[in-house]
Each structure stands twice: as C-alpha cells, then as structure tokens.
Amino acid sequence: MRLADYALTRLPADGVPFWDYCLDADAPQYRDSSAAAVMAAGLCDLADHVERRAVKGHYHTVADQILRSLADEYSLLDHPTAEGLLRHGAEWVREGLSDTMLPYGDYFYIEALARRHGL
C-alpha cells in the first residue's frame, strides 16, 4: 500500500504516469501507457486484498480513471493496422527511443480490465 500510495502522489491528472516517477526538469517528459496499465492492474489486485472499504474504493476509483484515460487517449482499437492495443509506451527513453506499443502494456491493460470486471 505504501508503494501504491507513493506512485499515486506522482501521477498527472489523467492518471498516466511519465516514464520515470522522479524526473528532472530537463528530462524528456514522455508518458508511459504501459506503466499506467501495470499500475491499474496492480491497484485492482491490491483493492481485492484491502479490507477497509474507503481504501478499496479509492484504489478502484484511481484504476478506473487510469483505464478511462487509456481507453480515451491511448487506445489503438480504432486503428486497423495497429500491432498493439496501446500507443505511447515508453521504452529506452535515455537512448532516444520511446512512444511505442509494448506487449507487456497490452497484457496488463487486458489484465486490469478483466480484474475490474470481476474476471
């Protein structure tokens, strides 16, 4: 819970984190949809193990916000030639590569959606 709460305090308004939670001001400011998908899946799992209703509800609310942002702004479902589900995954940012589709982002996106719908 402490790790989740730490990460939540560093999320931008739409719930999709930057590629690093402790960026310097001059670092590239790429968003990371795969990190958001991992966080949403983790929050859903964590909420299932929390007994306090308010905390459980908070984690579900944030997971829902992240999933909504991913669906609205990062989804590739309307692109018939896309080779993945989410755009703007951040990988190898320090080497100049980023903004890509990442299979683990897609996996955790599906995982989070399934968990949120009770599967």
Residue pairs with C-beta under 8 A, 6 or more apart in sequence:
1 46
1 50
1 55
4 42
4 43
4 46
4 59
6 21
7 17
7 21
7 39
8 62
10 17
10 21
10 22
11 17
11 62
12 18
12 31
14 65
14 69
14 73
15 36
15 62
15 65
15 66
15 68
15 69
16 31
16 32
16 33
16 35
16 36
16 66
16 69
16 70
16 73
16 74
16 88
17 31
17 32
17 35
17 36
17 39
18 29
18 30
18 31
18 32
18 90
19 28
19 30
19 31
19 32
19 35
19 90
19 93
19 98
20 27
20 93
23 29
28 93
28 98
30 88
30 90
30 93
30 98
30 99
31 74
31 88
31 90
32 88
32 89
32 90
33 70
33 74
33 86
33 87
33 88
33 89
33 102
33 105
33 109
34 86
34 89
34 90
34 91
34 102
34 104
34 105
34 108
35 90
35 105
36 66
36 69
36 70
36 74
37 66
37 70
37 86
37 105
37 106
37 107
37 108
37 109
37 111
37 112
38 104
38 105
38 108
39 63
39 66
40 63
40 66
40 67
40 70
40 108
40 109
40 112
40 116
41 63
41 108
41 109
41 111
41 112
41 115
43 59
43 60
43 62
43 63
43 66
43 112
44 59
44 60
44 63
44 112
44 115
44 116
45 115
46 59
47 55
47 56
47 57
47 59
47 60
47 63
48 115
50 56
50 59
60 116
63 112
63 116
64 116
66 112
67 109
67 112
67 113
67 116
70 86
70 109
74 86
74 87
74 88
75 85
75 86
75 87
76 82
76 84
76 85
76 86
76 87
76 101
77 85
82 101
83 101
84 101
84 102
84 103
84 105
84 106
85 101
85 105
85 106
85 109
85 110
86 101
86 102
86 105
86 106
86 109
87 99
87 101
88 99
89 98
89 99
89 100
89 101
89 102
89 105
90 98
90 99
90 100
91 97
91 98
91 100
91 102
92 98
